Amino acid sequence: MVETSALEGLRPCGHIEKYSTSRHHLKIYNNVACAASYSRPASSTSLQAIIFEALRAVIKTHPILSAIPLDEDKPETYFARLPSINLDTCVTFVERKASIPSHNESDQELDALIQAQHNLAFKDSIGTKPFWRLVVLHPTSSTTNFTLIWVFHHALADGTAGLIFHRTFVSALRSLPPALPEESNPLVTPPSTPLIPPLEDLHPLPLSFWFILKTLWGSWFPSRPASLWTGSSIPSPPAQSSNLRTLILSASTTEKLLALSRANKTSLTATLETLVASAVFTLLDQKHTTLRVDGPISLRRFLTLKDQGQGIEDALGTFTGQYFHTHTRASEAGDAISWPEARAVRSSITTELAKNGKDSTVGLLRWVSDLQKFFEEKVGQPRGGTFELSNVGVFEARGGGNKGENEESWRIGRVVFSQSMGTTGPAFSCSVVTGADGCCVLAFNWLEEGPGELDVEKVMQEVRKRIDAFAGTAQE
């Protein structure tokens, strides 16, 4: 048993990082996952040696990968550095049982693996293992094609960081020497690089008097429309099993959906949110006329490292705000999609971004003195939202950053972004990413009892039907 107090302390966790450590400690939220498929010309080098050598470079690039949050059950949660990382303890190789599905089909084997990972926290062997892990899904005896699943504690990184991790990993693969030893040393010595400061040290996150007053009024005199549907009430922890299913849009459908969104003066994120909301309305009883949706927005564009004067676009960390939008059944146009409603969603997102981090919900976290009590008091209460829509955007490799990097050697194709469902969160979530193959992937997550009478798989079918109706024929 490692004495964690002997580990090198790095810095206290920031407010949004503590938000995640509290949920993890209470067993109401486990992790985030980002998977990417890799391919390259044939090689005689073992897959383990390739993965380990590339991962060694990634760990040295991002110091947060060797940091673990300690004392999650206390207000003074902090990051400490592992003295070494044994890759054998955090990398798992899984052989495929079935062939790789076609470009427009869900990979059920991958979905099942990610779902299983979402139901595993980071609570074993604390002080000896990182708060992340890799699962390598590969065909038998193949070093040319595999899917890499990075699963991580949300205090270490946000959804955008999932893409940054894979961008760093493919860059490391492209920089490997032609010949590698057959047996790779699994031990990695972490870098001594300091961690990037927490969000509130990079941005003041100012709160206006009226925003604070409005928030206080809402907490003193809470009101909830009788017509609002948010699924079942919040259960006691630990979290129930988290379910995952993916919906794949072909590259041509994704391109057409994006073009239609732009032609109708909205965004792909807003279009997808509107489609999901419309699908939910279709499946709910007519008495439910209101849905409340929230989604994370990246604050990275507003952040710079004060001592270096540079941005953090390529850094792992948690730097997100949040937007909200309320959908009403009256806004439904009766068509496959209501473009005015999609424009309204885009307006909600751009309005939040225009605030440049001011009057944000994440800024309010500084006033929550006891996050564990904050979450525990939610048990038995109605959920605050219907679903979360999180779109981390398009994967871009941005090759050529490292000396000796061969951009033609390794390529990334399909990408999947997903997160475990939180007990205190909305009824379900939809996590979106577009991979380098041009396919948009929607990952739907929900708890066993979270959606109540709503069948999330039927929501997915309804979304597919609507997309096919206005974005062209069925998937190629």
C-alpha positions in Angstrom: 0.0 0.0 0.0 1.5 3.3 -1.1 1.5 6.2 1.4 0.0 8.8 -0.8 1.1 11.6 1.5 4.6 10.9 0.5 3.9 11.7 -3.2 5.0 15.1 -4.6 2.2 17.6 -4.1 1.7 19.7 -7.2 -1.2 22.2 -6.7 -4.7 22.3 -5.2 -7.5 21.3 -7.5 -9.5 24.1 -9.0 -13.2 24.6 -8.6 -14.3 22.8 -11.7 -11.7 20.0 -11.0 -13.2 19.6 -7.5 -16.6 19.4 -9.1 -15.4 16.2 -10.8 -13.4 14.8 -7.9 -16.5 15.1 -5.6 -18.7 13.3 -8.1 -16.1 10.6 -8.5 -15.7 10.1 -4.8 -19.5 9.9 -4.3 -19.7 7.3 -7.2 -22.1 9.4 -9.2 -19.8 10.0 -12.2 -16.9 7.9 -13.3 -15.1 9.1 -16.5 -14.9 10.3 -20.0 -13.7 8.3 -23.1 -12.4 9.3 -26.5 -11.6 6.5 -29.0 -9.9 6.8 -32.3 -9.0 4.2 -35.0 -5.4 4.2 -36.3 -3.9 2.7 -39.4 -0.5 2.5 -41.1 1.5 0.4 -43.6 2.6 -3.1 -42.5 5.2 -3.4 -39.7 7.0 -6.3 -38.1 7.3 -4.4 -34.8 5.0 -5.7 -32.0 1.9 -3.6 -31.3 2.8 -3.3 -27.6 6.2 -1.9 -28.4 4.6 0.7 -30.7 1.9 1.7 -28.2 4.3 1.9 -25.3 6.9 4.0 -27.1 4.4 6.5 -28.4 2.6 6.7 -25.0 6.0 7.4 -23.3 6.3 10.5 -25.5 2.7 11.6 -24.8 3.2 11.4 -21.0 6.3 13.5 -21.3 4.4 16.1 -23.3 1.4 16.4 -20.9 2.3 16.6 -17.2 -1.3 16.1 -16.1 -1.0 12.4 -17.2 1.3 11.7 -14.3 -0.8 13.6 -11.8 -3.6 12.1 -9.6 -6.2 13.9 -7.5 -5.8 13.0 -3.8 -8.2 13.5 -0.8 -11.3 13.5 -3.1 -13.4 13.2 0.0 -12.0 16.5 1.5 -12.4 20.2 0.6 -8.6 20.4 0.1 -8.4 18.0 -2.8 -5.0 18.4 -4.6 -2.9 16.9 -7.4 0.1 14.8 -6.6 2.7 13.4 -9.0 3.3 9.7 -9.5 7.0 8.9 -9.2 6.7 6.4 -12.1 4.0 4.9 -14.3 4.0 1.2 -15.1 2.2 1.0 -18.5 1.4 -2.7 -17.9 -1.0 -1.5 -15.2 -2.9 1.0 -17.3 -2.8 -0.4 -20.9 -5.0 -3.3 -21.9 -4.9 -5.1 -25.3 -8.1 -6.7 -26.5 -8.4 -8.8 -29.6 -11.4 -8.3 -31.8 -14.0 -11.1 -31.9 -15.7 -9.8 -35.1 -14.5 -8.1 -38.2 -14.4 -4.3 -38.3 -17.8 -2.9 -39.4 -18.3 -0.8 -42.6 -17.8 2.9 -42.5 -21.4 3.8 -41.8 -22.2 1.1 -39.2 -21.9 1.3 -35.4 -19.0 -0.7 -34.0 -20.9 -2.7 -31.4 -17.8 -4.4 -30.0 -16.2 -0.9 -29.5 -19.5 0.4 -27.9 -19.5 -2.5 -25.5 -15.9 -1.9 -24.4 -16.5 1.8 -23.8 -19.7 1.1 -21.9 -17.8 -1.3 -19.7 -15.1 1.3 -19.1 -17.7 3.9 -18.2 -18.8 1.6 -15.3 -15.3 1.5 -13.8 -14.0 4.3 -11.6 -10.4 5.0 -10.6 -10.5 3.7 -7.0 -8.1 0.8 -7.0 -4.4 1.0 -6.1 -4.5 4.7 -5.5 -1.0 6.2 -5.6 0.4 3.5 -7.9 -1.7 4.0 -11.1 -2.7 7.1 -13.1 -6.3 8.3 -13.2 -6.6 7.3 -16.9 -6.2 4.1 -18.9 -5.9 2.8 -22.5 -7.7 0.0 -24.1 -6.3 -1.1 -27.4 -8.9 -3.0 -29.6 -7.1 -4.8 -32.4 -7.6 -7.6 -35.0 -5.6 -10.7 -34.2 -1.9 -10.4 -35.0 -2.3 -6.9 -36.5 0.0 -4.0 -35.9 -1.4 -2.0 -38.8 -4.9 -1.3 -37.6 -6.3 -0.8 -34.1 -8.7 1.4 -32.1 -7.3 3.2 -29.1 -9.7 4.1 -26.2 -8.5 6.7 -23.8 -10.5 6.7 -20.6 -9.9 9.5 -18.1 -11.0 11.1 -14.9 -12.9 14.3 -15.7 -10.7 16.4 -13.3 -7.7 15.7 -15.5 -9.2 16.7 -18.8 -12.4 17.9 -20.7 -13.9 16.5 -23.9 -11.8 18.7 -26.1 -8.7 17.2 -24.4 -9.7 13.8 -25.8 -9.0 15.1 -29.3 -5.8 16.7 -28.1 -4.6 13.4 -26.6 -5.1 11.6 -29.9 -3.5 14.4 -31.8 -0.4 14.1 -29.6 -0.5 10.3 -29.8 -0.6 10.1 -33.6 2.2 12.7 -33.7 4.3 10.5 -31.4 3.6 7.5 -33.6 4.7 9.4 -36.7 8.0 10.4 -34.9 8.9 6.8 -33.9 12.2 5.5 -35.3 11.9 2.8 -38.0 13.3 0.1 -35.7 12.0 -0.5 -32.1 13.1 -3.1 -29.6 10.7 -6.0 -29.5 10.3 -5.7 -25.7 9.5 -2.2 -24.6 10.2 -1.0 -21.0 6.8 -0.4 -19.4 8.2 2.0 -16.8 7.9 5.7 -17.5 9.5 8.4 -15.4 7.1 11.4 -15.4 8.4 14.9 -16.4 9.0 17.5 -13.7 7.0 20.1 -15.7 4.5 22.0 -13.5 0.8 21.6 -14.2 -1.1 24.2 -16.1 -3.0 26.4 -13.5 -6.7 25.8 -12.9 -9.3 27.7 -14.9 -9.9 30.4 -12.3 -6.2 31.3 -12.3 -6.3 31.8 -16.0 -9.6 33.8 -16.2 -11.3 35.9 -13.5 -14.7 34.4 -14.4 -16.4 37.6 -13.1 -20.0 37.6 -11.8 -22.3 40.6 -12.0 -24.5 41.7 -9.2 -27.6 40.9 -11.2 -26.4 37.5 -12.2 -25.7 36.6 -8.5 -29.1 38.0 -7.4 -30.9 36.0 -10.1 -29.1 32.8 -9.1 -29.9 33.4 -5.4 -33.5 34.1 -6.2 -33.7 30.9 -8.1 -32.3 28.9 -5.2 -34.5 30.6 -2.6 -37.7 30.4 -4.7 -37.2 27.5 -7.1 -39.8 27.2 -9.8 -40.3 24.3 -12.2 -42.8 24.3 -15.1 -45.3 21.4 -14.7 -44.8 20.7 -18.4 -41.0 20.1 -18.1 -39.9 16.5 -18.7 -36.5 15.5 -17.2 -36.9 11.7 -16.7 -36.9 10.0 -13.3 -35.9 11.6 -10.0 -32.3 11.6 -8.9 -31.5 8.2 -7.1 -29.1 7.6 -4.3 -25.5 6.8 -5.2 -23.7 4.7 -6.4 -24.6 5.3 -10.0 -26.5 2.7 -11.9 -25.0 1.0 -14.9 -24.3 3.5 -17.7 -25.5 2.4 -21.2 -24.0 3.5 -24.5 -25.1 3.3 -28.1 -23.7 5.1 -31.1 -25.3 6.6 -34.2 -23.0 6.9 -37.2 -23.6 9.5 -39.9 -21.7 8.8 -43.1 -19.2 11.3 -44.4 -21.5 12.4 -47.2 -24.5 12.8 -44.8 -22.3 14.7 -42.3 -21.2 17.0 -45.1 -24.7 17.6 -46.3 -26.0 18.2 -42.7 -23.3 20.7 -42.1 -24.1 22.5 -45.4 -27.8 22.6 -44.6 -27.0 24.0 -41.2 -24.9 26.8 -42.6 -27.4 27.5 -45.4 -30.1 28.0 -42.7 -27.8 30.2 -40.6 -27.2 27.8 -37.8 -24.5 25.3 -36.7 -24.2 21.6 -36.7 -24.4 21.5 -32.9 -27.6 23.5 -32.9 -29.1 21.3 -35.6 -28.3 18.1 -33.8 -29.7 19.4 -30.5 -32.9 20.4 -32.3 -33.2 17.0 -33.9 -32.8 15.2 -30.6 -35.3 17.5 -28.8 -37.8 17.0 -31.6 -37.4 13.2 -31.4 -38.0 13.3 -27.7 -41.2 15.3 -28.1 -42.4 12.8 -30.6 -42.0 9.9 -28.1 -43.3 11.7 -25.0 -46.9 12.2 -23.9 -48.5 15.4 -25.2 -48.6 16.8 -21.6 -44.8 17.3 -21.7 -44.3 20.5 -23.6 -41.0 21.7 -22.3 -37.4 20.3 -22.5 -34.4 21.8 -20.9 -31.0 21.2 -22.6 -27.5 22.1 -21.5 -24.2 21.7 -23.2 -20.5 22.5 -22.4 -18.7 25.2 -24.3 -14.9 25.4 -24.4 -13.4 28.5 -22.7 -9.9 27.8 -24.2 -10.2 30.7 -26.7 -10.3 33.1 -23.7 -7.3 31.7 -21.9 -3.6 32.4 -22.0 -0.7 31.3 -19.8 0.2 34.5 -18.0 3.9 33.8 -17.7 4.3 32.7 -21.3 1.7 34.7 -23.1 0.5 31.7 -25.1 -2.8 29.9 -25.5 -3.7 26.5 -24.2 -5.3 25.1 -27.3 -3.1 22.0 -27.2 -3.0 21.4 -23.5 -4.8 18.8 -21.5 -7.0 20.2 -18.8 -10.6 21.1 -17.8 -11.6 24.5 -19.3 -15.3 24.5 -19.9 -18.4 26.7 -19.4 -22.0 25.8 -20.0 -25.0 27.0 -22.1 -28.7 26.3 -21.6 -31.6 26.3 -24.0 -35.3 25.5 -23.4 -37.3 23.8 -26.2 -41.1 24.0 -26.3 -43.4 21.7 -28.2 -45.0 24.9 -29.7 -41.7 25.6 -31.5 -42.0 22.3 -33.4 -42.7 22.9 -37.1 -44.1 19.5 -37.9 -41.3 18.9 -40.4 -38.2 16.8 -39.9 -36.5 19.8 -38.3 -37.5 23.3 -37.3 -34.8 25.6 -38.7 -36.0 28.6 -36.6 -35.6 26.5 -33.5 -32.1 25.5 -34.6 -31.2 29.1 -35.1 -32.6 29.8 -31.6 -30.2 27.2 -30.2 -27.3 28.7 -32.0 -28.2 32.1 -30.6 -28.2 30.6 -27.0 -24.7 29.3 -27.6 -23.3 32.4 -29.2 -24.8 34.6 -26.5 -23.0 32.6 -23.9 -19.7 32.8 -25.8 -20.1 36.5 -26.2 -20.0 36.9 -22.5 -16.3 35.9 -22.6 -16.5 33.8 -19.5 -18.5 36.4 -17.5 -21.7 35.4 -15.5 -21.0 31.7 -16.1 -22.2 28.7 -14.0 -18.7 27.6 -13.6 -17.9 31.0 -12.0 -20.5 30.2 -9.4 -18.6 27.2 -8.1 -16.4 29.4 -6.0 -19.4 30.0 -3.7 -20.1 26.3 -3.2 -18.4 25.6 0.1 -19.3 21.9 0.3 -19.6 20.1 -3.1 -20.4 16.7 -1.5 -23.3 18.2 0.4 -24.4 20.0 -2.8 -24.7 16.7 -4.6 -26.1 14.7 -1.7 -28.9 17.2 -1.3 -30.0 16.5 -4.9 -31.1 12.9 -4.1 -34.8 12.4 -4.5 -35.2 15.7 -6.4 -36.2 16.1 -10.0 -33.4 16.3 -12.5 -32.5 19.8 -13.7 -32.3 18.9 -17.4 -33.7 16.7 -20.1 -30.4 15.9 -21.9 -26.9 17.2 -22.5 -25.6 17.8 -26.0 -21.8 18.0 -26.1 -20.0 18.5 -29.4 -16.2 18.5 -29.3 -16.0 19.3 -33.0 -13.8 17.8 -35.8 -10.6 15.9 -35.3 -7.7 17.4 -37.1 -4.3 15.8 -36.8 -2.2 19.0 -37.3 0.8 17.0 -38.3 4.3 18.2 -38.9 4.8 19.6 -35.4 7.7 17.3 -34.4 11.1 17.1 -36.1 11.3 13.9 -38.0 7.5 13.4 -38.1 6.3 11.3 -41.1 2.8 12.5 -41.7 2.1 9.7 -44.2 2.9 6.9 -41.9 0.1 6.9 -39.4 -3.5 8.0 -40.0 -6.6 8.4 -37.8 -10.1 7.6 -39.1 -13.2 7.1 -37.0 -13.4 9.0 -33.6 -15.9 8.3 -30.8 -16.4 10.7 -27.8 -18.5 9.4 -24.9 -19.0 10.0 -21.2 -20.4 8.0 -18.3 -23.8 9.1 -17.2 -23.9 11.1 -14.0 -26.5 10.1 -11.3 -27.3 13.8 -10.7 -27.2 14.8 -14.4 -30.0 15.0 -17.0 -32.0 12.0 -18.2 -29.5 11.2 -20.9 -26.6 12.7 -22.9 -25.6 12.9 -26.5 -21.8 13.3 -27.1 -20.8 14.3 -30.6 -17.5 14.2 -32.6 -16.6 14.2 -36.3 -13.5 12.0 -37.0 -10.8 12.4 -39.7 -12.9 10.0 -41.8 -15.6 12.7 -42.1 -18.2 10.7 -40.2 -20.1 12.3 -37.4 -20.7 10.0 -34.4 -23.4 10.6 -31.8 -22.9 8.6 -28.6 -26.0 8.3 -26.5 -25.5 7.6 -22.8 -28.1 6.9 -20.1 -28.6 5.1 -16.8 -30.9 2.2 -16.4 -33.6 4.3 -14.7 -32.6 7.8 -15.7 -34.9 8.3 -18.8 -38.0 6.9 -17.0 -40.6 6.1 -19.6 -38.5 7.3 -22.5 -36.7 4.7 -24.7 -33.4 6.3 -25.7 -32.8 3.8 -28.5 -36.1 4.9 -30.0 -34.9 8.5 -29.7 -31.9 7.4 -31.8 -34.1 5.8 -34.4 -36.2 8.9 -34.6 -33.2 11.1 -35.1 -31.9 8.8 -37.8 -35.3 8.9 -39.6 -35.3 12.7 -39.5 -31.8 13.1 -40.8 -32.5 10.7 -43.7 -35.7 12.8 -44.4 -34.0 16.1 -45.0 -30.3 15.3 -45.5 -30.7 12.8 -48.3 -31.3 9.2 -48.8 -30.5 6.4 -46.2 -26.8 6.0 -45.2 -24.5 4.9 -48.0 
